[in-house]
């Protein structure tokens, strides 16, 4: 019962660690023990890789060239040109976006408005 509860709360990494530990305890011969040790070391390397990716993402935060910011800059530049240059100042005429470009621009704008809300909900759930 406790193993089920811990695996439900801890996610796949904790479940895999519990399975590897259980396999190590149940290993009766050398081959099974080697397989259990190999499984445990593979899980440890996956955990280390996940930590390295998270450290890279944390190091990238705050720079102007983050990938999610670059698309936002492009869409903001387009809308600024469309609204300020064409509509307010009346200096040009830009065709409205259509098809894939319109869908992509709408997704980028909605990403910026929805991202923070999703982060807050995830932070509350994580507690």
C-alpha positions in Angstrom: 0.0 0.0 0.0 2.8 2.4 0.9 4.6 1.7 -2.3 1.5 2.5 -4.3 1.0 5.8 -2.5 4.6 6.8 -2.9 4.7 5.9 -6.6 1.5 7.9 -7.1 2.8 11.0 -5.3 6.4 10.8 -6.6 5.9 10.3 -10.3 7.7 8.1 -12.7 11.3 8.7 -11.4 10.4 7.7 -7.8 8.4 4.7 -9.1 11.4 3.6 -11.2 13.7 4.0 -8.2 11.3 1.9 -6.1 11.1 -0.8 -8.8 14.9 -0.8 -9.1 15.4 -1.1 -5.4 12.8 -3.9 -5.2 14.5 -5.7 -8.1 17.8 -5.4 -6.2 16.3 -6.9 -3.1 14.7 -9.8 -5.0 17.9 -10.6 -7.0 18.9 -14.2 -6.2 21.8 -14.7 -8.5 24.6 -12.7 -10.0 22.9 -12.0 -13.3 19.8 -10.6 -11.6 21.9 -8.5 -9.3 23.9 -7.0 -12.2 20.7 -6.2 -14.1 19.3 -4.5 -10.9 22.5 -2.5 -10.5 22.4 -1.5 -14.1 18.8 -0.4 -13.9 19.6 1.7 -10.8 22.6 3.3 -12.5 20.5 4.1 -15.5 17.9 5.8 -13.4 20.6 7.8 -11.6 22.0 9.0 -15.0 18.5 10.0 -16.1 18.0 12.0 -12.9 21.4 13.7 -13.4 20.5 14.5 -17.0 17.2 16.0 -15.9 19.0 18.1 -13.3 21.5 19.3 -16.0 18.6 20.3 -18.3 16.9 22.2 -15.5 20.2 24.0 -14.6 20.5 25.0 -18.3 17.0 26.4 -18.3 17.5 28.3 -15.1 20.8 29.8 -16.5 18.9 30.8 -19.6 16.1 32.7 -17.7 16.3 36.4 -17.9 18.1 36.8 -21.2 16.5 38.6 -24.1 17.2 35.8 -26.5 15.1 33.1 -24.7 13.3 31.1 -27.4 9.8 31.9 -26.1 10.6 35.6 -26.1 11.9 35.6 -29.7 8.5 34.7 -31.1 6.9 37.2 -28.9 9.2 39.9 -30.2 8.3 39.0 -33.8 4.5 39.1 -33.2 4.8 42.3 -31.1 6.8 44.0 -33.9 4.1 43.0 -36.5 1.3 44.2 -34.4 3.1 47.5 -33.5 3.7 48.1 -37.3 0.1 47.2 -38.0 -1.4 49.4 -35.3 0.9 52.3 -35.0 2.4 52.7 -38.5 -0.6 51.7 -40.5 -3.6 52.6 -38.5 -2.6 55.5 -36.2 -0.1 57.3 -38.5 -1.7 56.2 -41.7 1.7 55.7 -43.5 1.2 52.2 -44.9 -1.2 49.4 -45.6 -0.4 46.0 -44.3 -2.5 43.0 -45.2 -4.1 41.2 -42.4 -2.6 37.8 -41.4 -4.4 34.8 -42.8 -4.1 31.0 -42.5 -1.2 29.5 -40.7 0.4 32.9 -39.9 -2.8 34.1 -38.2 -3.1 30.9 -36.1 0.6 31.1 -35.1 0.3 34.8 -34.1 -2.8 34.1 -32.0 -1.1 31.1 -30.3 1.9 33.2 -29.5 -0.2 36.0 -28.0 -2.4 33.5 -26.1 0.8 31.8 -24.8 2.0 35.0 -23.3 -1.3 35.6 -21.5 -1.9 32.0 -20.4 1.7 31.1 -19.5 1.8 32.9 -16.2 -1.6 31.5 -15.1 -0.5 27.9 -15.9 2.7 28.5 -13.9 0.7 29.7 -10.9 -1.6 26.8 -11.0 1.3 24.3 -11.4 3.1 26.0 -8.4 -0.1 25.6 -6.3 -0.5 22.0 -7.3 3.2 21.3 -6.6 2.9 22.4 -3.0 
